[in-house]
Amino acid sequence: MQRVVSMVARLGLRGQPLPSVPGRPLSGSQDVLRRTPLYDFHLAHGGKMVAFAGWSLPVQYQDSHVDSHLRTRRHCSLFDVSHMLQISVPAAEAVRLAKALLENPEVKLAGLAARDSLRLEAGLCLYGNDIDEHTTPVEGSLSWTLGKRRRAAMDFPGAAVIIPQLKGKVQRRRVGLMCEGAPMRAHSPILSTEGTVIGTVTSGCPSPCLKKNVAMGYVPSEYSRPGTRLLVEVRRKQQTAVVSKMPFVPTNYYTLK
């Protein structure tokens, strides 16, 4: 990863807001999809394009999803995030940068499928699935986002609701789940061992690294302790699940200093 960051610096590319890129006409149901500056680049590299949040993005390339996932864990992968319209390189330089990065044998392209399983192994939330405007940081197990000063000053939106939750008065929490058998998927019911529905899975998939099924979901606080045994309903059958600590796979992020 350090070699990749150094390469970006050598190319002289500086982070700046990325302008939106008008989509060219598409046929059928994809008429309204927008295209990133790397759209043609994805196609040239065998990208299988799908609709995602109003954009046409690659779900995977010629490698399988599992191969791409494991390669990202062991080496390095390049993922197109320009649809997020945040900090990136100038649109005109995107293809040049991507080509330069792929000259490094450690780097390969990764698509949405690998990104989703990787972020789930890391216990990271997907907005719209695991959190939304109705979720508080405490419910979402994201209390670390609230700094000590903000907690003391109570000068942030929702403080009147969130501060009492920080003191233990919260009805539900996001938890990690592991199970054997069929993989858990979003919207699968979570049940107590007595068979009462107590929550819902928000994200789930087989973990390529752990060879187990992992998921996240919301349950009442009394069921949120790691090690708690629960049931999940998958394909109309109940199977045992265990509340697990997150991240499921230890993180090893590289931080640019």
SELUMGU-703056 format. One record per residue (C-alpha): x, y, z. Coordinates in steps of 0.001 Angstrom, whole numbers. Each point is the difference from the previous one (the first is absolute). Example, Ala and Ser with C-alpha at 12.3 -4.5 7.8 and 13.67 -1.06 7.14 Angstrom:
! SELUMGU-703056
         X         Y         Z
     12300     -4500      7800
      1370      3440      -660
END
This chain:
! SELUMGU-703056
         X         Y         Z
         0         0         0
      2842      2410       786
      1416      -598     -3498
     -3374       880     -1512
      -264      3232      2008
      3519       935     -1073
      -941      -572     -3632
     -2917      2426       294
      2367      2606      1407
      2483      -519     -2853
     -2762       554     -2544
      -580      3420      1541
     -3700      -528       602
     -1577      1957      2848
     -3302      -736      1681
     -2859      2316      -913
     -3784      -144      -391
      -997     -2063     -3018
     -2571      1568     -2311
     -2953     -2082     -1103
       303     -1649     -3385
     -3071        72     -2257
     -1038     -3475     -1085
      -218      -847     -3652
     -3271     -1489     -1274
      -624     -3593      1036
     -2699     -2299     -1234
     -2921     -1577      1848
      -297       356      3763
      3497      1496       298
      -903      3299     -1695
       394      2009      3215
      3236     -1583      1218
      3031      2264       279
      3519     -1047      -973
      3255       694      1792
      3132      1156     -1880
      1174     -3645       103
     -3076     -1505     -1683
      1726      -885     -3293
      3077     -1099      1948
     -2149     -2488      1963
     -1481     -1448     -3189
      3442      -340     -1592
      1141     -2036      3034
     -2978     -2359       -24
     -2080      1804      2602
     -3543     -1343       434
     -2044      3148       417
     -3058       287      2239
     -2222      2797      1285
      1057      1331      3406
     -1429      3138      1640
      -789      1504     -3403
      3406      -819     -1492
      1290     -2699     -2338
      2827     -1715      1912
      1908     -3301      -279
     -1183     -2771      2316
      3072     -2081      -902
      2545      -555     -2754
      1405     -3161     -1572
      1121     -1353      3374
     -2633     -1528      2260
     -1402      1992      2903
      1799     -2235      2520
      3357       264     -1817
      -361      3786      -120
      -928       143      3686
      2960     -2124      1121
      2436      1861     -2224
     -1078      3279      1580
       655     -1459      3450
      3426     -1350      -931
      1238      2667     -2394
     -1781      3056     -1389
     -2985       798     -2219
     -1272      3053     -1841
     -3671       922       391
     -1819      2803     -1807
     -1489      2349      2620
      -497      3014     -2260
     -3790      -475       137
       197      1206      3616
       958      3496     -1267
      2275       716      2939
      3811       249       -75
      1766     -1470     -3008
      2234       907     -2925
     -1154      2209     -2889
     -2329     -1881     -2333
      2346       551     -2945
      2810     -1777      1880
     -2007     -2977      1303
       823     -2438     -2817
      3684       940        16
       195      -618      3736
     -1846     -3323      -230
      2305     -1256     -2739
      3073      1074      1944
     -1206     -1771      3150
      -702     -3220     -1890
      3621      -100     -1172
       802     -1082      3547
      -425     -3819        73
     -1492       209      3500
     -2970      2002     -1246
     -3108     -1355     -1715
     -3466      1408      -582
     -2761      -797      2504
     -3741       494      -397
     -3075       498      2146
      -275     -3668       996
      3452       -65      1615
      -531      3412      1570
     -3196     -1200      1665
      1444     -3198      1464
      3166      1808      1095
     -1905      2766      1797
     -2250     -2576      1670
      2995     -1982      1277
      1264      3321      1375
     -3323       702      1721
      -548      3188     -2016
     -3476      1389      -631
     -1610       498     -3401
     -2253      3048        51
     -3557      -963      -857
       520     -3543      1276
      1653       144      3410
      -545      3655       868
     -2256      2793     -1193
     -1378      3335      1205
     -2030     -1827      2651
      3034     -1722      1583
      1944      1608      2843
      3768      -534       387
      -616     -1960      3213
     -2518     -2341     -1619
      2369      -486     -2929
      2975      -811      2287
      1684      3164     -1286
       417      1895      3278
      3693       463      -816
     -1042      2689     -2497
     -1051      2293      2864
      2974      1838      1471
       388       725      3718
      -467      3752      -459
     -3204      -418     -2009
     -1408     -2356      2604
       690      2505      2771
     -1318      3011     -1951
     -3003     -1870     -1456
       271      2336     -3009
      -794     -2451     -2783
     -3299      -957     -1704
     -1914     -2619      1971
      2001       498      3204
     -3135       -77      2173
      -698     -3551     -1212
      3554     -1267      -457
      1589      1062      3319
     -2464     -2053      2115
       689     -2958     -2301
      3731       351       649
      -794      -465      3687
     -1610     -3361      -712
     -3596       878      -833
      -215     -1470     -3502
     -2587     -2520     -1140
      1823     -1630     -2923
      3533      -458     -1278
      1738     -1064     -3194
      1773     -3313       554
      2107     -2440     -1962
     -1292     -3517      -609
      1628     -3262     -1069
     -1773     -3168     -1024
       496     -3331     -1726
     -2230     -1212     -2824
     -1569      2309     -2572
      1290      3600       -69
     -2009      2702      1733
     -1270      2787     -2234
     -1524      3432       487
     -3576       -93      1359
       400     -3487      1541
     -1843       -73      3354
      2058      -341      3188
     -1699     -1997      2760
       594      -814      3649
       712     -3643       821
     -3682      -220       981
      -981       867     -3571
     -1179      3594       494
       997      2457     -2732
      2229      2641      1632
      1818      1638     -2916
      1071       -31     -3629
      3203      -678     -1917
      1155      3112     -1876
      2996     -1468     -1903
      1369     -3499      -369
      2209     -2214     -2167
      2443     -2913       146
      3413      1165      1221
      2719     -1047     -2495
      2652       383      2707
     -1748     -1758      2863
     -1902     -2613     -2034
     -3033       802      2137
     -3170      1995      -509
        95      3486      1526
     -2666      2643       340
     -1036      3146      1828
     -3389       887      1384
     -1902      1727      2782
     -1187     -1686      3199
     -1231      1253      3396
      2897       973      2270
      -528     -2984      2293
       891     -2308     -2924
      3074      1957     -1162
      2721     -1546      2173
      2617     -1978     -2033
      -534     -3712       393
     -3795       278       254
     -1728     -2810     -1882
     -2866       977     -2294
     -1874     -1391     -2978
      -230      1356     -3540
     -2588      -945     -2580
      1601      -831     -3338
     -2024     -1450     -2879
     -2904      -566      2394
      2170     -2111      2293
      1408       948      3387
      3695      -417       738
      2222       919      2919
      1967      3252       -68
      2438      1434      2541
       487      3689       780
      3642       750      -866
      2425      2859       501
       832      2182     -2981
      2028       313     -2100
      -310     -3653      -920
      3419       161     -1667
      2670      2150      1736
       666      3240     -1856
      3425      1125     -1117
      -651      3408     -1507
      2871      2020     -1400
      -147      3621      1128
      1854      2621     -1993
      2071      2115      2397
END
